[in-house]
Amino acid sequence: MKIAVLMKDVPDLVEELEVEDGALPLDDMSFVPSEWDDQALEEALLMKEEADVEVTAVAIDTGDVDNMLFTALAKGADRAVKLVGDFSRTLPNRLRARLFAQYCQAQAIDVVLTGVQAIDDLDGQIAGLVAGLTGRAHASVVRDVHIEGSQVTCVQEYSGGKMAEMQLAVPAVLGIQAARKPPRYVTIAKVRQIQKSATLEEVEAEAGTAPLVTVRRIYKPEAAGHAEMWGDDVDAVAESIVRLLEDKKLLRS
Amino acid sequence: MGQVLIVAECQDGRLSDATQELIGRGRELAQATGGTVTLAAFGEGARDALRDADADVAVVVNGDGVQQYNPEVYEEALAAMVEDRQPALVLLSNTTMGMDLGASLAARQARPMVAYCTALWRDDDALLATSQIYGGKLAADVEVPDGAVVTVIPGSWPAAGSSGSPRIEEMPSPAAAHTRVLKVMEAESGGDVDITRADILVSVGRGLQDPDNLELADQLAEALGGVVSCSRPVVDAGWLPRSRQVGKSGKTVKPKLYFALGISGAPEHLQGMKDAELIVAVNSDENAPIFEVAHYGATVDILDLMPALTERLEGRAG
C-alpha cells in the first residue's frame, strides 16, 4: 500500500514577524516544516512499522524544501519527492492542492496523510482541498490511523473531547491532528549522511489555475486587550502574584 | 447578494452558539442586499432546533446516514444543495465539521475559499473577511469573491439575537459508500480529576520542556489548592492525559484563576479558557498571544518561577 505525506514549510513563528507594506517579506524569513505535517509524517512512519506500506514524503519546490525532505528520509520515509516547476514562496494553497492532487492521482497513492492545518493556509486546508479535487474519501482532525486490509481506520476528534472511530475505504485523504507518538528526532549528522547516499526524486509539475482570493493587506491585529506586565525578575513576579491572589481572596487561609 | 447558505450544527437539541453567530452575520449581509438566508441542517433533532431560527428556508437532511456525523454523507448532501441553489456565500464554523467540509466542498465545486475568518463585512461593493493566520500573530484582510466558502472561527462575533420561522424543506440523506462511523465516544469524563470543576488551574504548555518538570507544576497546584491542566502539545507528547487538556479539542474551562505557564496561546487554546475570571500568563515570548487575553503577565522562565512561587505560598501557609 502506498502512503504519501504531503508536506510544506512555513515561516518560523519563533522569529519576530515583521510586516512590510501590508505583506510578509517571506524571502527574508527562516522556514520550518509545518508542525502538523511533521505529525502526519510521524503517523505514516508508525503505520509503516505495523503494515506493509511504502511511505513517500512529497513537497513542492517553493524554496528550500530539500532539507525537510532529506530529514523525512532520515526519519524512515522510503522515498522523497520534490514537485518542481516555477513556484514561488507565495504559492496559494489552492494551487498547492492541485499539484499534490495531480501527483497522488498519477502515482495511484492509496492513503494521503497531511497536517490538518498550517499556520498560513488562509485559502483552505490541503487535506480537504486534495480530497475535493480527487473525489477521495476523507476526514480531518484525525489521529490513530491504522491500515486494515483495503480500509483505514482512524479516530476523528470533535470539539470538547468527543470523538468517533471511523473506517474509510482507500483511496483516502486524512488531515492529521496529531501522531500517536511525538515526532521522532534525527540528528543533523544522520540527515547529512542521508544527503550523501540518497537522492530526491524530482517530478515536473504545473499548477494550472484555481479559484483564488485576493489579500488586500496582512497586519498585526490590534489586541483587544493586554496583560498588565510584571517585568522579568522572578522574585518580584512571585511576590506580585502572591499579592494579587491575596487581594482576590484566592489564597488558602 | 443572493442566497447565504449556512451549514448548521446542533448541540443538545439546539443550534450551536457558533451556528447562531453565523446566522446573525449571514442575516445582516443578506438583508443589506435583499438576499435570503438558507440553513442546512442534519438529522431529525435539527427540525426542532431550527424552528425559530432567523432564516428564510431550512433544509433538513434526514435518513439513516445522518444519525451521526459522517463527512462523506454530509458533503454529498451539501454539494447537492450548493449545486442546486448556487448560493452567493457559504458559511461554516471552523469546527471539525467545518475543517472537514469547507475545503473539500470549495474544491469540488471550484469555489474560492477563505478559512479562519474572524470578521466579515461589506466595504462599498466588496465583501471582505479578516482571516486569522500565523497562530493568531497576524491577520489578513481578504476579498471574498461571489460564491465563496468561508469558515468562521467560533466566538468571532455575537450570536444572532433575532428569531424567525423558516420554511422547512426535507432532503433525503445520501448513502455512505466509502466512509463508516464505527463508534462515537463521549468526552473522557473526569479522568483522575475533572478540570472543568476546579476553581484554580495551573495550566502548562510547551514551555515545560520536559515531563520531569511536571513535578514543579504539581507542587505549585498543591500549594494553591488547584489542579494541573495543559495545552494540546503536552497531551500529544504523552506527558498528561487527554482529560487534562484545555482548548478547542479539549475542555472549556471557566475557573476563578487560570495560570497559563509556558503556553503561547494558539487560537485553539484561547477558545477553551478565555472566559476564566482571572488569567495570569507567564511566557518567555513577550509577543505571545496569551498576553492578549491574560489580565496579568510576566516573561520570566516558568521553571524558575514555579518553585519560587511555591516556596512563597508554602512559607505563607506555614
Chai-1 contact restraints between the chains, C-beta under 6 A:
chainA,res_idxA,chainB,res_idxB,connection_type,confidence,min_distance_angstrom,max_distance_angstrom,comment,restraint_id
A,L13,B,G135,contact,1.0,0.0,6.0,A-B,restraint_1
A,L17,B,K137,contact,1.0,0.0,6.0,A-B,restraint_2
A,L17,B,L138,contact,1.0,0.0,6.0,A-B,restraint_3
A,I119,B,Y134,contact,1.0,0.0,6.0,A-B,restraint_4
A,I119,B,G135,contact,1.0,0.0,6.0,A-B,restraint_5
A,D120,B,I133,contact,1.0,0.0,6.0,A-B,restraint_6
A,L122,B,A115,contact,1.0,0.0,6.0,A-B,restraint_7
A,L122,B,S131,contact,1.0,0.0,6.0,A-B,restraint_8
A,L122,B,I133,contact,1.0,0.0,6.0,A-B,restraint_9
A,L122,B,A140,contact,1.0,0.0,6.0,A-B,restraint_10
A,D123,B,M113,contact,1.0,0.0,6.0,A-B,restraint_11
A,G124,B,A103,contact,1.0,0.0,6.0,A-B,restraint_12
A,G124,B,A106,contact,1.0,0.0,6.0,A-B,restraint_13
A,G124,B,M113,contact,1.0,0.0,6.0,A-B,restraint_14
A,G124,B,A115,contact,1.0,0.0,6.0,A-B,restraint_15
A,Q125,B,A103,contact,1.0,0.0,6.0,A-B,restraint_16
A,G128,B,A103,contact,1.0,0.0,6.0,A-B,restraint_17
A,G128,B,S104,contact,1.0,0.0,6.0,A-B,restraint_18
A,L129,B,A103,contact,1.0,0.0,6.0,A-B,restraint_19
A,L129,B,A107,contact,1.0,0.0,6.0,A-B,restraint_20
A,A131,B,S104,contact,1.0,0.0,6.0,A-B,restraint_21
A,G132,B,S104,contact,1.0,0.0,6.0,A-B,restraint_22
A,G132,B,A107,contact,1.0,0.0,6.0,A-B,restraint_23
A,G132,B,R108,contact,1.0,0.0,6.0,A-B,restraint_24
A,L133,B,A107,contact,1.0,0.0,6.0,A-B,restraint_25
A,A137,B,H178,contact,1.0,0.0,6.0,A-B,restraint_26
A,A137,B,T179,contact,1.0,0.0,6.0,A-B,restraint_27
A,A139,B,P71,contact,1.0,0.0,6.0,A-B,restraint_28
A,S140,B,M99,contact,1.0,0.0,6.0,A-B,restraint_29
A,S140,B,D100,contact,1.0,0.0,6.0,A-B,restraint_30
A,V141,B,T96,contact,1.0,0.0,6.0,A-B,restraint_31
A,V141,B,M99,contact,1.0,0.0,6.0,A-B,restraint_32
A,E157,B,S249,contact,1.0,0.0,6.0,A-B,restraint_33
A,Y158,B,T96,contact,1.0,0.0,6.0,A-B,restraint_34
A,S159,B,T95,contact,1.0,0.0,6.0,A-B,restraint_35
A,S159,B,K248,contact,1.0,0.0,6.0,A-B,restraint_36
A,G160,B,A187,contact,1.0,0.0,6.0,A-B,restraint_37
A,G161,B,A187,contact,1.0,0.0,6.0,A-B,restraint_38
A,G161,B,G250,contact,1.0,0.0,6.0,A-B,restraint_39
A,K162,B,E186,contact,1.0,0.0,6.0,A-B,restraint_40
A,K162,B,A187,contact,1.0,0.0,6.0,A-B,restraint_41
A,M163,B,M185,contact,1.0,0.0,6.0,A-B,restraint_42
A,A164,B,V181,contact,1.0,0.0,6.0,A-B,restraint_43
A,A164,B,V184,contact,1.0,0.0,6.0,A-B,restraint_44
A,E165,B,L182,contact,1.0,0.0,6.0,A-B,restraint_45
A,E165,B,K183,contact,1.0,0.0,6.0,A-B,restraint_46
A,M166,B,V181,contact,1.0,0.0,6.0,A-B,restraint_47
A,Q167,B,R180,contact,1.0,0.0,6.0,A-B,restraint_48
A,Q167,B,L182,contact,1.0,0.0,6.0,A-B,restraint_49
A,L168,B,T179,contact,1.0,0.0,6.0,A-B,restraint_50
A,A169,B,H178,contact,1.0,0.0,6.0,A-B,restraint_51
A,A178,B,D236,contact,1.0,0.0,6.0,A-B,restraint_52
A,P182,B,A237,contact,1.0,0.0,6.0,A-B,restraint_53
A,P211,B,A110,contact,1.0,0.0,6.0,A-B,restraint_54
A,P211,B,R111,contact,1.0,0.0,6.0,A-B,restraint_55
A,P211,B,P112,contact,1.0,0.0,6.0,A-B,restraint_56
A,V213,B,P112,contact,1.0,0.0,6.0,A-B,restraint_57
A,V213,B,V114,contact,1.0,0.0,6.0,A-B,restraint_58
A,V213,B,V142,contact,1.0,0.0,6.0,A-B,restraint_59
A,T214,B,E143,contact,1.0,0.0,6.0,A-B,restraint_60
A,V215,B,A140,contact,1.0,0.0,6.0,A-B,restraint_61
A,V215,B,V142,contact,1.0,0.0,6.0,A-B,restraint_62
A,R216,B,D141,contact,1.0,0.0,6.0,A-B,restraint_63
A,R217,B,D141,contact,1.0,0.0,6.0,A-B,restraint_64
A,I218,B,L138,contact,1.0,0.0,6.0,A-B,restraint_65
A,I218,B,A140,contact,1.0,0.0,6.0,A-B,restraint_66
A,Y219,B,A139,contact,1.0,0.0,6.0,A-B,restraint_67
A,P221,B,A139,contact,1.0,0.0,6.0,A-B,restraint_68
A,A223,B,E292,contact,1.0,0.0,6.0,A-B,restraint_69
A,H226,B,F291,contact,1.0,0.0,6.0,A-B,restraint_70
A,H226,B,E292,contact,1.0,0.0,6.0,A-B,restraint_71
A,A227,B,A281,contact,1.0,0.0,6.0,A-B,restraint_72
A,A227,B,F291,contact,1.0,0.0,6.0,A-B,restraint_73
A,A227,B,A294,contact,1.0,0.0,6.0,A-B,restraint_74
A,A227,B,Y296,contact,1.0,0.0,6.0,A-B,restraint_75
A,A227,B,G297,contact,1.0,0.0,6.0,A-B,restraint_76
A,E228,B,Y296,contact,1.0,0.0,6.0,A-B,restraint_77
A,M229,B,G297,contact,1.0,0.0,6.0,A-B,restraint_78
A,W230,B,A298,contact,1.0,0.0,6.0,A-B,restraint_79
A,D232,B,T299,contact,1.0,0.0,6.0,A-B,restraint_80
A,D232,B,V300,contact,1.0,0.0,6.0,A-B,restraint_81
A,V234,B,V300,contact,1.0,0.0,6.0,A-B,restraint_82
A,V234,B,D304,contact,1.0,0.0,6.0,A-B,restraint_83
A,V234,B,L305,contact,1.0,0.0,6.0,A-B,restraint_84
A,V234,B,A308,contact,1.0,0.0,6.0,A-B,restraint_85
A,V237,B,A298,contact,1.0,0.0,6.0,A-B,restraint_86
A,V237,B,V300,contact,1.0,0.0,6.0,A-B,restraint_87
A,A238,B,A308,contact,1.0,0.0,6.0,A-B,restraint_88
A,A238,B,L309,contact,1.0,0.0,6.0,A-B,restraint_89
A,A238,B,R312,contact,1.0,0.0,6.0,A-B,restraint_90
A,I241,B,L309,contact,1.0,0.0,6.0,A-B,restraint_91
A,V242,B,R312,contact,1.0,0.0,6.0,A-B,restraint_92
A,L250,B,L257,contact,1.0,0.0,6.0,A-B,restraint_93
A,R252,B,G225,contact,1.0,0.0,6.0,A-B,restraint_94
